[in-house]
């Protein structure tokens, strides 16, 4: 799978062509802070709402969206379930949540959204710092 980030924002025509040609092997990564799309490695915050970009990609046939709340990423203070819920409610494609997923409580918060298109979560710092184990996360996710 290839994950397209900044290009999804800066060149919609190219994104559309990639989705047409490569289908489900292209995932779109939307990084956002306070609901606004960030590009170029989170260096630049645009005036575009993440939900609007997600809807646009969904309309192009995007199959997977990786949504990262950059204000939560690596902070180990919890996932922004409200933002993930807004994204999931706005698109039909699969959504993978990232940013702040650092405990079983976060997995439970995501599960409690009840969104069929929320298919996964990315966990990083919490695993390598030992705050939670993969087994603990998987046990909660299987419920």
Buried (B, 14 or more C-beta within 10 A) or exposed (E): EEEBBBBBBEEBEEBBEBBEEEEEEBBBBBBBBEBBBBBEEBEEBBEBBBBEBBBBBBEBEBBBBBBBBBBBBEEBEBBBBEBBBBBBEBBEBBBBBBBBBBBBEBBEBBBEBEBEBBBBBEBBBBBEEEEBEEEEBEEBBEE
